[in-house]
Amino acid sequence: MSSTERTSERPAVADRVNVALIAEAVEALGKLQERTGLKKVDLVNRALLVYEFVDAELRAGNQVVLRDPEGRDQLVKIFL
């Protein structure tokens, strides 16, 4: 396999960002790593994608609703 083929299979790094996390975010990141086995970079990327999706939906006038296993819905209040 050529280096070009290997590179095309992986997502490209588009930007690098250094951030200082608050204590609650560090704790949440640790819990997510334990539950998922994912790397910090993967969790941060996924979190940003989810945040962008939720933000766009709320700005479009939609609501976020969680449904429990019994089928009961709960409206989630999110303040952005």
DAKACOR-V797689 format. One line per field, one symbol per residue. ss: DSSP state (h for helix, s for strand, l for the rest). A space follows every 10 residues. Layout:
ss = ???
This chain:
ss = llhhhhhhhl llllllllll llhhhhhhhh hhhhhhlllh hhhhhhhhhh hhhhhhhhhl lllsssslll llssssllll
